[in-house]
Amino acid sequence: MMNYLWVSLMVLACITACVTGRTAEVSAAVTGGANQAVTLCLSIVGLMGLWSGVMELMQQSGLCEKITSVLRRPLSLLFHRASRDRETMECIAANVTANLLGLSNAATPIGLRAADRLYDLYGRRGTPDEVLTFVVLNTTSIQLIPTTVAAVRASLGAQQPFDIMPAVWGASVCSVAAGLAAARLFARLRKEREP
């Protein structure tokens, strides 16, 4: 679906450039944007590699397992039925841990594995409430260490790239609370409408 969206946007930009006579500006923007994207990726790869390595060390040392065991009880309140399946809860807790550390690139494959486990528990028909809850939790995610944003800020010359942490904490806690409240509300409304 996203491929179609991006292709549609590019085609629309080309058509608009031809109609308005601004093909030179669009060509320059494409070249400049591609150059900036490569520069940005190369400038943040070091910091992302560092934090991905830290995450791997945490997993190898067993620290992730300890964090998972701490998170298991609060997460079992959100995922009642899934809390009985150890592997599913480990995937969910590992995803939450990766998001807490701001490692969205590490959280994505773990999140896909957790969603797959939830679908195995509930069946593939429809979208169970706990799958939706997990998607909301993964998408909004509380971040203790915003590594990706800090890496981008450092690459753009910020003297203190982590000075945004209090704002990130407040915004992420609010987004998780609002997202989970909305998920619960819509799940309740849907159940009331079902015959």
N, C-alpha and C positions, 0 to 999 in steps of 0.2 A: 504494500500500500504506500509506504513512504517513498519507494522508488518512483511510483507514478506521480506522487505529489511534487517531488523535486524536478522530474522531467517536465511536468506541466509548468512549473514556475520558470524554468529555464527557457522553454519555448515561448511562454508569454513575454518574458523579458526581451527575447530576440525580436518578436513581432512588434512589441511596443517601440523598441529601438529603431526598427526599420520604418515604422509609421511616423515617428517623431523626428527622424533624421539624426538620431544620436548613436549610430552604430560605433563611431570612434570612441565615445565615452564608455559604452558597454564593453568594448574590446579592452580598453585600458583598465576598467574595473575588474574584469575577469583575470587579466594578467596580474594586476596588483594584488587582488584577493588571493589568488593561488600562491603568490610569493609570500604574502603575510601568513597564510595558513601553514606553509612549510616552516617558516621561521618560528612561528609560535610553537608548533609541535616539537621542533628540535630544542627550543629553549626550555620547555617544561618536562622533557623526557627524563632528565636527570633526577629532578625532585620526585616525579612519579615513580621512577625506578627505585629510589631510596625507600619510599613509603610502601611500595609493593614488596620490597625485600624485608622491611620491618614486619609486614603482615605475614610473610612466609616464615620468618623467624618465630613470630608469635604462634603460628600453627605448629611448627616443628617442636617448640619448647613446651607446648601444652597450655600456654597462656590463653589461647583462643578457647580451648576446652573449658578452662576455669571461667572465662567470661560467659561462655555458653551456659554453664551450669548456673551462674548468677542470673542470667537473663531468662532462663527456662521458666521460672515461676511466674514472673510478670507476663511473659508471652503466653503462658498457658491460660491466662485470663482472657486473652484475645482469641486464642485458637483452642477451644475446648476439646473437640474430638481429635485434632491433630496432636495435642499434647500427650496422647497415649502412644504415639508412634515416635520412637527415639530418633530415628534417622531424619524424619521430617522436621522435628524440632531443632535438631542440630543444624540442618540447612537454613532454617528460618533465623536461628540465633546467629549463625555465621554471617548471614546476609546483613542482619542488624549491626553486628560488630564491624563489618567492613564499611557500612554506611556511617557508623559512629566515628570511624577514623577518616572519613572523607574519601574512601577509596572506591568510588563508584565503578571504576573499571574492574575491580576485583569483586564487587558486589553483584554485578550483572550475571555472570555465569552461575554463581551460587543462588541468586534469586530465581533464575530459570529452573534450576534443579529443585528448589523448594516448591515453586509453582507446579512443577510436574509431579512431585510427591503429593501435593495437596489434591491435584486432579486424580491421582491414583486412589487416594483415600475416598474421595467423594464421587468418583465416576466422571466420565467425560461429557455428560449431558448438561447443558446449561452452564451457568457460572455460579458455583456455590459461594455463600456469603464469606466464608473464611478465605477463599481465593481472592475475592475483592478486597477484603481487609488487608491481606498480605500485599496486594498491589498498591493500595493506598499507603501502607506503612513503608514499603520500599521506595515509593515515589517521593513521599514527603520527607522521610528520614531525618532523624536528629543527627547532627554532625558535631562532634566534639572538636575534631581537628579538620578544618576545611582545606585539605591538602591540594586539591585540584585548583580551587580558586586562588589559594596562596601562591601556587606555582605560576599561574597566569599573571598574578599581580607582580611577582618577582621578575618575571620575564619582561614586563613592561616598565620596570625600573622602580617599583615601590621599595622604599627604604625599610619598612617594617611590614612585610606581606601578611603576617599573622595578626595584625592589630584589629582585624575585623571580627575576631573570634566572639566577643560578647554579642555583637549584632547577629552573627550567624546562629549562635545558641538560641537567642530569643526568637528569631524568625523561624528556626527549624522546630522548636518546641511548639510554637503557635500553629505552624502548618500541620504538624502531626496531630495535635489536638483537634483542629478544625476538620482535617481529613477523616480521622477516625469517627468523630461525632457525626459527620455527614454520612459516612458509610453505614453506621448503625441506624441512623434515621431513615435512610432510603431502604435498608433491609427490612426495617419494621413496617414501613409503608407498603412495600411490596408484599409482605406476608399478609397484611390486612386486606389487600386487594384480591389475593388469591382465594378461589372459592373453597 
